[in-house]
Amino acid sequence: MAEESRDERFLYLISCFRPRLKQFIRVQPVLDLLPSLSAGEREKVRAAALQRGEVEGAEELLRVVERGPRGCGWFHEFLQALERGGCSLAACYVNPSLSQLPSAAEEEDHDLCVHLVQLLHSTLVDRMQTMQVAEKCLQMGIFQDEDLDRIHTVTDNRGNRDGARELLSRIVQKKDWFSPFLIALRETQHGGLADDLSGNTGENRQNEMKNSTNEETKVTSQPGYAIVEDLKQQENVNDSFSSENSVSETSIGKNSISDVSTGDGSVSNSNENLGQSCTTSDSGMFPFYEDEVESRASPEPDLILRDYQMEVAKPALNGENIIICLPTGSGKTRVAVYITKDHLDKKKRASEPGKVIVLVNKVPLVEQHLRKEFNPFLKRWYQVIGLSGDSQLKISFPEVVSRNDVIISTAQILENSLLNAAEEDEEGLGFFFFFFSDFSLIIIDECHHTQKEGVYNNIMRRYLKEKMKNRKLAKENKPLIPQPQILGLTASPGVGGATSYSKAEEHILKICANLDAFRIMTVEEHASQLKNQVKEPYKKTVIADDKRRDPFRERITEIMTDIQNYCQLHPKSEFGTQTYEQWVIREERKAAKEEKRKERVCAEHLKKYNDALQINDTIRMVDAYNHLNNFYKEEKSKKTVRSDDDDDDEPAVSKQDETDEFLIGLFHAKKKQLKELARKPEYENEKLIQLRKTLMEEFTKTEEPRGIIFTKTRLSAFALLQWIKDNPKFEEVGIKASYLIGAGHNSEIKPMTQNEQREVIDKFRGGNVNLLIATTVAEEGLDIKECNIVIRYGLVTNEIAMVQARGRARADESTYALVASSGSGAVEREDVNIFREKMMYKAIQRVQKMPQEEYLNKIQNFQLQSIVEKQMKAKRDRHKTYKKNPSLITFLCKNCHKLVCSGEDIQVIENMHHVSVKKDFQSLYHTRENKTLQDKHADYQTNGEIICKDCGQAWGNMMVHRGLDLPCLKIRNFVVVFEDKKTTKHIFKKWGELPVRFPSFDYAAHCPSSDED
């Protein structure tokens, strides 16, 4: 009876899950493991699979199973055949014990992962080295020998692409396949494909690659019960953040300001203005409503919300912590102004202290919010001030807070001030400082950045720790610490690279937890009004055929092949790809550590050629040629050194060795041919042809066209502007272009200052410029006038960036276009982003509909987890930092490996600039004019670049500090040798990565005595 019941359950499971079983069964390997089947039945199933496909073959097999011998153990035999035949997922569905039956959520996750593979199918098929991935999947236990054999046969007979199709069709039938598949891709040099599937794309990925250190480690923490209990018992929870200084803005001093760097790394002088209270008339500075003129004269406009704005604002008006999610151009900041005024009015009526701080993540947003939103509406009743590292302060930050009602500030300034307040409190100093609780409302703009180690999240962790402390105080019937209300603003919280609805929901919940949000608000009741206010652009995709002959690329790849053969480096990835770039950077670091100069220099040159290929794929051949030509001019200049006496009669000394002569000679041998090819219009980049066509079409459609082209790099933005200027056709249709790039100094291209950015945006707003060519700096936050054409030129990052960029196209009858080459994978990534955007909105709806008790429990758990993870990270950082003694390390020239100095010779100026104070250090280097820093208008005086006297390798720059000339070193130009228990060598990108604390610069010990002339 038990056997019969088991058999009935087996048949019932087949009938229930038949559609899924047909997708997950590979007929041939299962047939081979079913000896009970007759030869006739076996042949019938095999014929169905061969003639009508695998799914029909699986259907025929299931029919045979249902009719089957039905003897004792028959169903067990079928179950074993599924498991041993590589169909473990199918076996889960028909196991009568039901112990492995996937849940609905697991099914949904699996289907979403399959859908992602389908969206990126053509990219995976084109780029995957099939056998490498298949063999890795076998090693990891995803595949069985039969899978590998079949993939190998298909690949051998029909080529790599068909082999990739076979691999993908098999892997989606495996149990728990997605994460191991990503690992297999990464471990076979397919990191780009893994990133595409996992949502880590575009500029983020590029930045991760650039910031990766020599030893890449991934730390995962599973906080145990003991740690959680320990956390609950802590009385003083405000002590774990004071040691953090891995921030982009250096600290604001106790009662004065030192330097403040902001945004993406710009360095501002201490004499610049930090506080800018807006007292001038705001006429003509604010677009009130669409039907009103921008130059409206009233300095005190009415503060009125539309119905959809009021809908999302209501809980905040009642004092609740919420996140407001409204699309770009719908007036999020106006809602924040309204909530600010309502909050301060209520506090005033209740005779309670009220103070609001508005936190932003970009310096230009401070002035923008102050000048266009908060000051015009609030200046009659309240004191409003803007603070950023771009401006000047003659009084301390706490004093500014005490004197004003509304402070608009970069988040980093608040973070630095909280750190200083904590330090002063610990030191028992009697100076005036403020507490977090001095604010009654904190507004966080672009709040989707409140995650991980972002500055917003560091600030909010303090809030959460105070909240946890309040719980304990409440139990003890003690007075509670006053806590501010929190308001988050975002156009798109994103899904954090999620590949399933459950993970997307978790991402939204984490953002809500980090902001202690009682709910996340979207427009529901007045959705039609919002739709009328925020116009959806017409979307189109322009595909460029990249199958044209490209002799310029062919010549470059020939040179790269010659270099690879010369130094015996053999990559597994294609030329011109990001994976090749990652490989060559790893090889360069590895060779530097192993003192293999030939391989290191060749890898460095291969990186430049790979850059040129990427430029050629994006812009013009001439831009790629100029990139190489400038590099080799610089190389020749570095390798030909005159004496420091600058005696023009003395001949220059060449520092080239055999490798330098080979590389420089190779370029010069091909230079003429490359230059001629770069001038031939018949080989022009097809993407540029399509971009030209799109621009001409859109700029002749309307009377006052206005557009933005988003591109990946500063170099491409600069080159596209030059391309437009060089083409008179653009001028004929009225295109007036300018570029808009970031303010950081971490690029070869001269950055824009904040004033230059502001000037360009003002020109764009006024019509003197009608086409912006921008990097991602223009995607988020900046108040850029609505456009009727937004083009993403081969640039696809994540779903947040897509929503932000598309939101720029909000003029009537606007167009949002993606221009990309057919083989780039950009189109597929855009499809993935569209899919993730839908997933995001569905996840938000799920969170909104979640029972309140369940929601609050999840939020509380995530908050506890966040604080524990931060504490553990702080402990790890404390252990990692300062554990090495400077005397244990020495610095070698990265190129020729001669000893330069020891760690004891390094001192630090203003916690930033690392200088060598070694005696006779100047005998080791030459100085030469530093055009790069001059072009960048650095805020400190520079005398030139210092280069190795023996090999010409750049070491850093001369800097002037209080009248002293000092050699300031860049750590990336050295191999760092640790003489500890065993000798190890490392390459670092930043001084902050080095686990050593160096002493501050001793000015008195190095300045000349007063009695000297």
N, C-alpha and C positions, 0 to 999 in steps of 0.2 A: 504493500500500500504506500509506504514511504517513497519507494522508487517511482511508482506511478504518479504520485503527487509532484515529485521532483521533475519528472518528464513533462507533466502538464504545465508546470511553472516555466520550464525551458521553452516550450512552444509558445506560451503566452508572451514571454519576453521577446521572442523573435517577431511575433506579430506587432507588438508595441513599438519596437525600435527598428523595424525593417528598413526605413529610409536611411537611418544612420549606419546600420550594418552594411548596407550595399555600398556606402561611401568608404567604409573602413576595411573592407576585406580585399586582400590580394589573392586571387583565385588559385594561381598555380602552386605557390608554396603550401597552401592549405590542402589542396587536392593530394599532393605528394605524401601528406601525413594522415590520410584517411584510408587505411588498408581495407576497411569494411565495405567500402563502395565497390560496386561491380565495375568491370571495364567499360560497359556500355554507358552507365551513368557518368563515369569519369570523363569519357569522350564527349558526351553531350554537354557537360559543363564547360569543358575546355573549348569546344567549338563555339559555344555562345560567347565566351570571353574574347576569342580571336576574331569572330565575325562581327559581333555587335558591341564590343567594348567591355571593359572591366566591370562596369556597374551591372550590365545585363548578365554577365557571367556570374556575378555574385548573387543576383536574383535566382538564377537557375540552380546554383549551389544550395541556396536556402530552401528551395522547393524540394530538392533531393533530400536534404536533411529532414524536412518535415515528413516526407514520405518514407524515409530511410529504414534501415533494418529494424530499428526500434528494439534491438536486443539489449541485454544487460550491458551497461557501460557505453552505449552508443553515443549518448549526449556528452558524456565525459570525454570520449575520444575526440569529438568535434571541438569541445572547449580546449583541450590540450593542443589540437592542431592549430587553432587560432593563436594561442599563446606562443607556441614554438615556431609558427610560420610568420612571425613578425606582425601579427594583427592584434597586439595586446589591448588596444582601445576597443576593438570589436568584442574581445573576450570579456571586458568589463561589463558590457551590456547584457550578455547572455549567461553570466554566472548565476546559477539559481540561488546562491547564498545572499545575493544582493549586496554583499559587503563592499564591492568595488564599483557599484553603479554610480556614474557621475551625477552630481546634483545639477539642478537647473542652472545655477550660477556658473558651475564649471563648464557646462555645455555652452553657455553664452560666451564665456571667456575663450573657449576653444574656437567657436565660430568667428569671433572677432579677430582672433589671430590668423585664422584661415583667410578672412576677408582682407586683412592687411597684406598678406602674401599675394593675394589676387590683385590688389591695387598696384603693388610694386613688381608684379610678375615679370614684365618685360625688362625692367632694370636688373632684376636678379638673374634672369636668363642671359642677358647680354654681358654681365660683368663677373659672374661667379666662375671661378676655376673649379669645375665640377668635381674632379677626382680628389683634389686636395680636401674639399669640404666633406665629400662622401667618406673618405678614409678617416677623417677626424670624427665624423658621426659614428663610425664603426668603433673606434677607440673608446668613445664616450658611452657606448652601449645604446645609442639611439637606433642604429641600424644593426641588422644581422648580416651574416655572410651572403645570404641570398640577395639582399638589397644591394650590397656592394657589387656583386657579380653582375646583376642586371644593369645597374647604372654604368658599370665599366663597359659592358657589351654595347649598350646604346651609344655611349660616348665614342667608342672606337668605330662603330659602324656609321653613325649619323652625325657625329660632331659634338662639340662642347655644349652648344645651345640645347640640342635635344636631350643630351645627358642631364643638363640642369633641369629641364622640364620633368624628366623621369625622377630626379632627386626630390623635387618639390612635391610631385604627386604622391610620393611615398612618405615623405616626412610628416605631412599633415595627417597621416593615418596613425601616427604613433601616439602613445600616451605621454602626457606632460612633455611635449616636444619643443615648445617655443623658446623657453629660456636656454636649454642646452644648445639649441640651434644657433641662437645669438652668440653663445660662447664659442661654438665651433667656427662661426664666421670670423669672430675677432681673432681667434688663434691661428687662422689661416690667412691673415693679412687682408681680410674683407671688412675691416672696421667701419668703412663708410656705409656698406650695405646694412650692417648691424645697427648703425646709428639711424639710418633711414627707417628701419623697421621699428626701432624703439622710440623714435621721435626726437632723438638728439641730433639736430641737423644744423647746417648753415653756419652762421657766424659763431654760435655758441660752441659748436664742435671745434671750429677753427681756434677759438680762444682757449678751449680746453687743451687742444694739442699744443698750442704755443706756451701755455703755462705749465705743461707737464714737466715734472722734474726727472732727473736721471733714474731714480728708483720710484716707480709708480706703485703705490700701495693703496689697497682698498680696505678701509677699516669698517667693519660692521659691528655694532654693539647690541647685545641682547641684555639689557639691564635686568638683573635678577631681583628676586623678592627682597633680599637683604638690603640692596641699594635703595630700593623704593621705600622700605621701612625706615632706613637711615634718613632719607630725604624728608619723610613725614615728621621725623623727630627733631629736625633742625629748627632751632629758634631763630638764628640769624641767617637768613637766606640771601642776603644782599652782598655776599663777599666773593663771589666766584668770577666776577667780570672785570675786576680792576686791572688784571694783568694783560688784558687783550689790547693789542695795538696793531693788529693786522688790518688796518683801515686805510681808506684812501685819503682821509684828511688827517693831518697831524693835530695833536691836541691844542685846544684853546687854553692859553695859560691861566693861572689862578686869578689874576686880576688884569691880565693884558693878553694880547694875541701874539702868538708866534706865527710860523707860516701855516697856511691852510691850503691843502690841495683837495680838489674836488672833482666830481664827475668821473671821467675815465683817466684821471691821473695828472691833470694839469697842475703846475706849481705856481702858486700865487705869492706875491711879495707881502711881507708883513705890513707894509705901509698902505696896502690897498684898503678901500672902504668896505668894512664888513656890514655895517648897518645902513639901510637906506629907507628912511621913513618918507613916504610919498606925500608931499604937501602941495604939489603943483596941480593945476586944473587938469581934469581927465577928459576934456572935450576931445572928441574924435578918436578916442582910444578904445571904445567898447562897442561891439556889435550887439545891440540890445535884442531886437527881434527882427525877423526877416523883412517885415514891412516898414521898419524904421530906418532912417538914414544914419550911416555910421558917424557922421559928424554932429550928432545931436548935442545941443549946447548945455543941457542941464548937468551940473556937476553932481547932483543928487538924484539919480534915476530911481524909479519905483522898483522895489524888490518883489516881484510877483512870480510865482511858479505856475507852470502849466499843470494840467490835471495828472499827467503821467509822472511828472516830477514830484508832485505832492503825494502821490500814491506810494512811491518808494521811500519818501522822507518821513512818513507818519511815525513809524516806530522810534526813529531817532528823536523826533520832536517830543516823544514821551519819555526820553531819557535812556532808551535801550541801546546797547552796543549792536551795530549792524554793519553789513557790507552792502553797498549799493552797486549793483551791476547794471550799467547803462552804456549803450554803444557810443563810439566816438561821435562828437557833434550833437549830442542830445542834451548837453548842459549839466553834466555831473558837478562841475565846479560851482555853478549857480546854485544848485541844491545845497552844496556845502556852505556857501555864503548865507543862505537862508537859515539853515540849521544853526550856524554860528550866531547869527543875530538873535534868533529865538532863544537860544541857550543863554546868551549874555543878558538879554532882557529879563528872562525869568530869574536869573541869579540876582540881578539888580533889584527887582521887585521884592525878592525874598531877603534882601540885605545880606546875601551870601557872597563870598569871594568867587569871581569867575574869571578864568583865563583860558584862552584857546591857543593851541599851537598847531599849525598846518605843516605837515612834513612832506617834502618832495624829494625825489631822487636825482634831480638834475638842476644844476645851478640856474639856467635860463628860466626855469619854471618859477623861481622865487619872484623875480621881477614881473613875470607874466601874470601870475596870480595876484600880486600886489597891485599892479597898475591897471589891470583890466577887470578884475572881479572884486576883491575884498575891499580895497581902498575906496573906489567909487561909491559902493553901497554902505560902507560902515563908517567912513571918516567923520561924519557929522556927530556920531555918538561915541565912537570908541577910538583909542589910539592903536594904529596898525603899523607894523614895521616888518621889513624883509631882511633876513640875514642869510648870507652865503659866504663861502670862502673867496668869492670874487669881490667882496666889498669890505669896508673898513669900520673898525670899532674902536672908540676911544675909551669906552667903559667896559666892564666885564659882562659876560653873557648873563649871569644872574641879575645884574643891575638892569640890563635891557628887559629881562623878563618882568622884573618888578615894576618897571615904568610903563609897560604897554599891556593892552588887553588882548590883542591878536598878534601873534608872531608867526610869520611865514618863514620857514627855515629849511635848509637841506638837513636831512636826517642825521648826517654825520656830525654836524655841529652840536646837535642835542646829545648824541652819543658821547662825543668828546667831553662835553660839559658834565654829563652824568658820571663819567669816569673820573674827572677831576674832583667832583663833589665827593665821590666815594673815597678818593685818596686823601683829601683834606680832612674828611671825617675820621679816617683811620689815624691820621697824623695828629689829630686833636688840635688843629689850627683854628684860630678864632675868626677867620675871615668870613665874610658873608657868602654863603652859597645856598643853592636851592635844592629842593627835593623833587622827585618825579611827581609827587602829589600836589605840587604847586599849581598844576594844570587841572582844569575841570573838564576839558574836552580836548582830545587829540584826534586830529583828522589826518589820515594817511592816504596820500594820493598814489595812484598806481599800486594799490595794496597787494596785487598778486605777487609782488616781490617779497612779501613777508614770509619767507621760508628759508630753511637751511641756515647758512651763516651770514645771510644778508643783514645789513645794518638795521632795517626795519624790524627784523626778527630779534636781533640783539636787544633792541629797545623794548619790544613787547615781552621778552622773557623776564625783564625786570618787573613789569606789570604783573605777569603771571605769578612770579615768586611772592610779590606783595599780596596777591589774591589768596595764595595758599597760606601765607602767614596770617591773613585775616580770618581764615577758617579756624585756625588754632586759637587765635585771640577770642573769637566768638564763643568757642567751647569753654574758655576760661573766664568769660564775662568781662573781658578787658576792652578798652576803647579800640575801635578799628582804625586802620590807616585809611584816610580818604583816598579814593581812587577815581581817576578821570573816566569820563565816558569815551568810548572809542567809536570812530566812524571810518570805515574803509571805503575807498572809491576805486572802481576798476571798470574797464570796458570788457575785459575777458580774463577770468581767473585761470583759463587753460586747463589741461588735464595732466600736466607734469610728465608727459611721455607715456601715459597709460595706454595699454593695449586692450583693456576690457572695461566694461561699465563699472564693475566693482572697484577697480583701481582708480578710475576717474572720480568716482564718488568719494573714495578715500582721500584723493588729492584735494577735493573741494572741502571736505570735512577738516583736513589739516590746516588749510588756509583759514577757515572759520575758527578753528581752535587757536591758532597763533594770534588771531585778532580778538579772541574772546567774544566772537559775534554770537548774539542770541538768535540771529537769523540772517540769511542772505536774501536780498530783495531784488526782484526783477519786475518789470511791468507786466501785469496780467489784465487788469480791468480796462485800462486805457491803451491797449496795445495798438489799436488802429490810429490813435492820435500820434503815438510815437513813430509809427510807420510813415505817416504823412510828414512828420518833422525831419526824420532821418531817411533820406532817399537811398534806396538800394541801387548801386551802380549796375549797369549792364556788364556782364563778365564775359571775357573772351580769351582764348588761348591762341597764340600765334606760334606755330611750329616752324623752325628753320631746318631745312634739310642739310644735314652735316655730312652728306656723302660726297661732296665736291672734292676734287683733288686739292691737296694742300702741300705744295712742294716746300714751302717755308718750314712747315712742321717736320717734313721728311728730313730736311737738312739738319734741323736741331736734333732729332732723334738719332741721326747718324753720328753726330758729334758726341751725344750722350753715350751711345754704344761704344765708341772709341775710348771714352774716358773710363767706362765700366771695365772694358777689357784691359786697359792699361793698369788699373788698380785692383783687378780681380774682385770686383763687387758685382754680385748678380742678384738683382731684386726679383720678387715674384709678382709684383704689381706692374700695371701699365704706366708708361710715361705720361706725364701731364695730369696725373690723378692725385687726390689728396692722400691716398694710401701710399703712393710713391713718396710724397713729401714726408709723411710720417716715418717711412722706412729710412730715408736718407738722413733725416735728423737724428734718428737712433744710431745709424752707422757713424755719423760725424762725432757724436758724443762718445761712443764706444772706442773709436780710434784715438780720440784725444786722451781718454783715460789710459789706454794701452800704449801711448806714445808712438803711435803709428802715423807719422806725419803725412806720408804719401796718401794713405787712405782718407785721413781727415780732410786734407785740402781738396782732394777729388770729390768727396761727398759734399763739401761746401759749394763747389762749383756746379755739381749736379743739381743742387737745390736751386741755384740761380737759373739754370737751363729749364728746370721743371716750372719755375715761376714764369719764365718766358713762354712756355707752352700754354700755361693757364691764361696768360694775358692774350696770347694769340687766339685762343678759343673764345675769349670774351670780347676783345676789342680789335685793334688793328695790328697787322704784322709790324708796322713801323714802331708801334709802342713796345712790342716785344723786343724788336731789334735795339731800340734806344735803351731799354732796361739792361740788356746784355752789354751794350757798348759802354754805358756809363760805369757798369761794374768793372769791366776790364780796364777802363781808363784809371779808375780808382786803384785797382790792383797794381797796375804798372807804376802809379805814383807812389804807392806804399813801398814797393820793392826797389824804388830808386831814391836813395836818400842822400841829401847833402849834409855836410857837417852843420852843427848848431851855430857855427860862426857866420853862416850865410855868406861865405866867400864865393862870389859868382865865378871867379877864375878857377876855383877848384872843381875838378870834374865830379859828376854825380857817381855814387857807388851803387852798383846793382846788388840787391840782396836776393836775387832769384836763385833757387836751386834747380835741380833737374826737373822736379815735378812742376814748379812754377813755369819754367821754360816750355815744358810740354803743353800745359794748359793754355797759357797766354799765346803761345805759337799756334796752337790748334784753332783758337778763335780767330786770330788774325789771318790764318790761311783761308778760313771760310767767310771772313767778314764781308768781302766785296760781293760774293755771291748772295749772302743773306740780305745785304743792303739793296741789291738789284731786285730780288724777289719781293722785298717789302714794298717796293714802289709799283708793283704790277696790279692794276685794279681788277683784272680778271680773277684773281685769287682772293678777293675781298671776303671777309667773314660774312657768311650767310645771315647770321643773327643781326649784324648791323644793317644789312639790307632790309630785313623784316622790321627792325626798329625804325629805320628811316621811313618806311612805308606807313607804319602805324602812326608815327608823329605827324607826317604830312596829312594823313587822312583826318586825324583828330583835330589838328590845328587849323584846318580849313572848314570845319563843320559849324563852329560858332563864332560869334562876333568878338567875344573876349575870352579866348581860351586860356586855361591855366592848368599846368600839369606838374607831376613829380615822376621822375624815374628813380626807382630804388635799385641800387647795385651793391655788390658784396664788399668791395674794398675801396679805400681812399684813392688808390692808384687808378682803378677803373673809373671812379667818379671824375677825377682830374682828366683822364684820357678821353672820356666821353664828351666832356665840355670842349676839349680841344678839337675833337672830331666835328662837333656841331659848328664851332667857329670856322673851321677849315672848309665847311660846305656852304656855299652861298645860297643854295636852295632854301635852307632853313631860315635865313634872314629874310628872303623874299616872302615867306608866309608869316612873318612877324614873330618868329621865335627869338626870345631874349633869355638866354640861359645863364645860370650860375650854379656853382656846386655848394653843397652844405655837408660838412663832415664834422667829426668829433674834435674835442679839444685836447685829447690826451697826447702825450709825447712818445707813445709806444709804437710808432710807425716810421718808415723811411720817408713818408710824405709829410711835408710841413703841416701841422694841425691848424685849425681855425681857433682864434681866441673867442671868448664869449661875446665880445663886442662885434667881432666879424660875423659871427653867427646871427646876432641880433640885427645887424645891418642888412644881411642878405634876406632874412625873414621880413623885415620892414619893407625892403624893395619889392619882395614878392607880394606882400599885402597891398602895396601901393600901385602895382602894375608895371614898375620899371623892370622887373624880372617876371617872366611868365612861365618859365620852366626851371624847376629845381632838379639837379642831379644829386641825389643824396644817398649816404650810407644809412644804416638803420637808426642813426641818431634822430632822424625826422619821423620815425614810425610812431613814437610814443610820446604823448604829453605836450609837445611844443604846439603853440597856437598858430597853426599854418592855415591860411585862408582856404576855404573849400575849393576843390579842384574838379575839373570835368574830365581829366584823364590821369589815371595812376597806372604806371607800368612797373612791374617787377621784372627787371632785366636779368633773367637767369638766376634770380635770387629767391630761394624758397627756404625759410627757416622753420618756424613752428606755427601752431595754430593761433597763438596770441599775436605774433607779428603779422600774420595774414589778416586777422580781424582789424588790427590797428591800421595797417597800410590801406586796406580796403575802405576803412572809415574816412580816409582822406578824400576819397572820391564821393563827395556828398553834394555837389552842385546838381542842378537839374540836368537830366539826360546825360549823366556822367558814365564813364567807361573805366572798368578795372581790367587790365590786360596783363597776361603773363607771356613774355617773349622768351622762348627757350629753344635749344636745339633738340632734335628728336632723340638723340642718344644720351642726353644729360641726366635723365631721371627726374628732372624738375617737375615735369607734368604729373608724374606719378606721385611725387611728394606733395604737390598741391592737392591732389585728390585725397591723399591721406590726411592733410590738414583740414579739408572740408569735412571729411568723415569724423575727425577728432573734434571739430567745432560742434557738430551735431551731438556727438557723445558728451561734450561738455554741457550743453544745454539740457540734455536728458539727465545727466548726473545732478545738475543744479535742481531740476524738478524733483528728483528722488529725495535729495536732501531737504527740500522745502516741505515735502509731504511726509517726511519721517516723523513718527510720534515724538513729542517734545522730550519725554523722559529718555527715550533711546538716543536722541540727538545729543542731549546734554551729557549723558554717560560717555558717549564716544568722544565728545569734545574734551571732557575732563581727562580721559585716558591719554589722548594725544598730547594734551598740555603737560601732563606728568612726564610722559615719554620725552617730550622736547626738552624739559628742564634737566632730566636725568642725562640725556645724551650730551647736553651742553656741559654739565659738570664732569662727565667722563672725558669729554674732549679737552676741557681745561686742565684736567689732571694729566692727560697724555701730553698736552702742549708744554706744561710745566716740566714734565719729565724729559721731554725732547729738547726744550730750549735750555740754553746755558749749561748743558751737561759737559761740554768740551772746554778745555782750557785753551786759550789762544796760542799758548806756547807749543801745543801739540800739532799745530797745522802749519803747512808751508804752501806757498803759491808758486806754480810753475806757469810759464808762458804757454798758452794753449797750442801755439804753433810749433815753436822750436824746443819747448820743454826745459828751458833754462830756469834756474832758481831765481825768482824775482824778489820775494821777501817772505818773512814768517808772519804768523798771526800776531806776534807781539809788536810788529811794526805798524799795525793798523789802528787808527783812532777814528772816531765818528763825530761829525759836525751836525748839530741840530737833529740827532736821531735819524739822519738820512744819508749824508754824504760820507763815504768811507775813503779816507785819505791815508797814504803811506807817509810815515814820519821817519823812515829808515835813513840813516846817514849815507851820503853819497848815492842815494837812490837815483839822482838825476844822471848819473854816469851810465845807467842801464837803458835809457830811452832817448829818443829824439822827439821834438815837438814840431807840429806842422799846423797850418791854418785849418780851423774846424768850420767848414762852410755849413755843415748840417745845423749846428747849434746857432750859428748866426742867422740862418734862415728861419729857425724856430723862435727867434726873439726870446731866448731863455731869460728868466727873471734874475739870474745871477750872472756876474761878469765872467766870461770865459776867455782864456788866453790861447787856447788851441787844443788839438788832439795830441795825446802822447802815444807813441808807437815803439815797439821793441827795436832796439838799436841793431840787433842781430838779424831779425827776420821780417820786420815791418808789420808785425801783428799789432792791431789796435789794442790798447790797454784801458784807455779811459780819456779823461779830459783834464786839462789844467783849470783850476778854479781860483778865484780871488776871494779870500775870506778875511775881512777886517785888515786889508792891506797886505796879506801874505799870499804868495803864489804856492799852491799846493796841488800835488797830483791826486786827482780823484779817480779811483779805480772802479771798473765795472766787472763784477765777479764772473759774468758769463765768458769773459776773455781769458780765464785762467783754469787750470786744473788744480783742484784743492787736494792736498795730500794730508791724510790723517796718520800721524805716527803714534798710534795707541798700542794696544796689545798686539795688533798686527797692522801692517801698513795697508791703507786703502786709499783709492783715488776716486774723486767725485767731480761732476760738473754741476754747477748751480746756475739758475737763471736770475735769481734775485738774492740779495744779501740776507733777506729775511728767512730764506730757506736754510741758511747755514746755522747749525745748532751751537753757536758761539756768541757770547756777549763781549763786545769790544768796548774799551774805555772811551769816554768822551774826549774830544780833542783838547789838549792842554795848551791853551793859547800862550800863557805866560812862559812856558818852557821853549816856545819856538819864535816868539817875537823878538826883534832886535832890541838891545838895551837902549835906554833913553839917551845915554851919552854918546851913542854912535852917530855918525853923520848920516 
